[in-house]
Amino acid sequence: MNVEVRGKKDVKVTQRLQEHAEKKLSKLDKFIDDSKTAQVALSSEGDLFKVEVTIPLNEIYGTGNVCSGRTGR
């Protein structure tokens, strides 16, 4: 499965964030065809970070929040 990671608003996608998203989503490889592309959107609101993952499956889109949490600020 291909993984496209993008940052919304002021979130910069670093190599480490890209690799982390790919590692976590690789667990789905046994269920999802290699030709599919997972779209990952990273955003922040104050000290909260949000990750949205969208994967098209047979013309049906599965979207959900992977996680959200607070920073240690």
Secondary structure, DSSP 8 states (H G I E B T S, - for coil): -EEEEEE-TT----HHHHHHHHHHHGGGTTTS-TT-EEEEEEEEETTEEEEEEEEEETTEEEEEEEEEEE---
